[in-house]
Amino acid sequence: MRKFTRTFLAVTMVSVMAMGGLTACGKKSGGDSAPASGKEQKQTQLGAETAGANATELSYWTFVDLHGKHFSTMVDSWNKANPNKQIKLNVTVMPYDDMHNKLLIAVQTGQGAPDISDVELGRFPNFLEGENVPLESLDDVIAPFKSTVVPARLEIYSKNGHVYGAPTHVGATVAFYNTEILEKAGVDYKTIKTWDDYKKAGIKVYEKTGKYMGTADTSALWQLSILATEQGADLTDADGKPKVNSPELIKGLEMLKDLQKNNVIATIPGGQPDTEEGKGEFNKGNYASAFMPLWYMSRFTNEMKDLKGKFAIAPLPVFKEGQPRSLGLGGTGTVVTKTAKNVQLAKEFVAYAKLSPEGEVNIWKTLGFDPVNTAIWTDKSITHDPNNEFVQYFKTNPFDVLNEIKGEIKFIKSVKASPTINNVLCTTTLNAIFEDDKDVKEALDEAQKTIEQELK
C-alpha cells in the first residue's frame, strides 16, 4: 500500500477512534460510537401509550438511533411493572460531537441538561473532572446487580469508588477463527492457547494455503490493548499519564513483529479488520483470524454473509497460560444529571433499562451486544436460542466463550490523554513498525516523547 494511502486511512480511523476511546464500533450494526447521521436532531416521545395521566416526563439524549429503540421497549416494560411510577421518555438523538459538547456545557453550567443521557467512553473522562462531578452516583441502584455485572464495565465509568454510568455491553475481545482455512492446513483452533501456539499454527497455514493467520494492525489499538492487559499493563500509568514505551508494550510489539517476519500476520488494507477494506479481505478468505470485541459478530452477519458456518469464536491466545484472555473494548455509559427533575426515578429506570435481566435480554436481542449482567449468560433459552442470527452464524456459541473467560475480562483506561495516544500510535508509530520495519523500542520511545510534547 502506498504511504499516502495508508496514512490517509490511519488518519480517518483515528478520527473515529478518538471519539471511541480505543474503539471503533461501526455504524451499520448500531455500535456505540455510531453517531446519528448528518446534523439533524430527532425528537421522539416514548411510553405515551403505556403511561397514565400522572406519569413523570423525563428527557434523554443519545447519539445512537438504535439506543432509542432499546429504550422504547424498556419504557413500556417499566410502565407495566411500575403503575405508580410511570414515565414518558422524551428522546433527542443528536450527532456525536453536538450531543457531547452541548451536554458538557449544560452539566457544567447547571442549565439545559437532560435528565438522562448517553456518554460515550472516550468522552466520559471529561464529565468526571474536578471535585464536584455533575452526574449522580448510581451506586444505590446498581447495588442489586453488582454481584453479577462484569466489574471492569463498571470501573470504566467510576471515580473514587462511585459509579456514574450504566454500561451498555461488555465488548469482550475474542478470537474469530476461519475454520475452513485452518482445516486445509491441518490446524485445530482449539489447540491454540498461547502466542507460540498461534505462531506454529500460522506458519503451517501460510505454508499450506498461502493465507495469513492474522493481521498486523496499523490503524487501531485493538492488538496493542490486548497485549498490554495480558501482561497486566496499560497505555497510561496510575495517574493517567502516557506510558507507551513500557517493557510490556515493547515485548508485545516485538512478538507481533516476529509473527510478521514469519508470514503469520500481515498488514491489511484499511489498517485493521473493522474497515470496509479489511472486511473485504476477510470475505475473500485472505486472513484466517481476527482478534476483536464480540460486537464484531454483527459485522459478519451484516457484511460477510457468505462466511456463515465457517467461523468459530474462542478465547484469545496469551503469552503464557494463566494470563487473562480478554478485555472489554468500546462502550457507552448512561448517566443521570444533577439537575434531573426526579433524580431517584431517573436512576431506577436507567438501572432497570441497562442492568436488569429484562433490560439485558433486550440489549442482546435488539442491539446484538454481549450483556454486562452475567446472570443472562447461563439462561440457555436466551443464549442458545436456535432462531438467533448469531447462534446460527458461528460454529461456537458466543456465550459458551463468555462463560469460559468470565473472570478474565480486563480493561484499558480511557483518560484525557487517550485521543492523543491513539493519534500518535495510529498515524505514525504502528505504520513505522509494521510498514517501514522500524525498531520497536525506538518507535515507542519516539511516540512517548511526541505524546508528552503534544499534551503540554
VENKA-V64776 format. One line per field, one symbol per residue. ss: DSSP state (h for helix, s for strand, l for the rest). phi: phi as a letter, one per 40 degrees, with the letter a starting at -180 (. if undefined). A space follows every 50 residues. Layout:
ss: ???
phi: ???
This chain:
ss: llhhhhhhhhhhhhhhhhhhlllllllllllllllllllllsssssllll lllllsssssssllhhhhhhhhhhhhhhhhhlllllsssssssllhhhhh hhhhhhhhhllllllssssshhhhhhhlllllllslllhhhhhhhhhhsl hhhhhllssllssllslllllssssssshhhhhhllllhhhllshhhhhh hhhhhhhhhllslssllllllhhhhhhhhhlllllslllllsllllhhhh hhhhhhhhhhhlllsslllllllllhhhhhhhhlllslssssshhhhhhh hhhlhhhlllsssslllslllllllssslllsssssslllllhhhhhhhh hhhhhlhhhhhhhhhhhlllllshhhhhlhhhhlllllhhhhhllllhhh hhhhlhhhsssllllllhhhhhhhhhhhhhhhhhlllllhhhhhhhhhhh hhhhhl
phi: .cdcccccccccccccccccfgbadcccbgccbccccgbcbbbabbgccb cccccccbbbbabbdccccccdcccccccccbccbcbbbccbbbddcdcc cccccccccgbgcccbacbcdccddccbcgcbccbccbdcccdcbccbcd dcccccbbafgbcbbccbacgccbcbbccccccccgbbdcccbbcccccc ccccccccbgcccabbcbbabdcccdcccccgbacbcccgccacbcdccc ccccccccccccgcbacbdggaccbdccccccdcgcbcaabaccccdccc ccbbcccdgbbbbacccbcadhccbaacbgibbcbbcccdcbdccccccd cccbbcdcccccccccbgcccccccccbcccccbcccccccccccbcdcc cdccbdcbccabcbbdcddcddcccccbcccccccbgcdccccccccdcc cdcccc
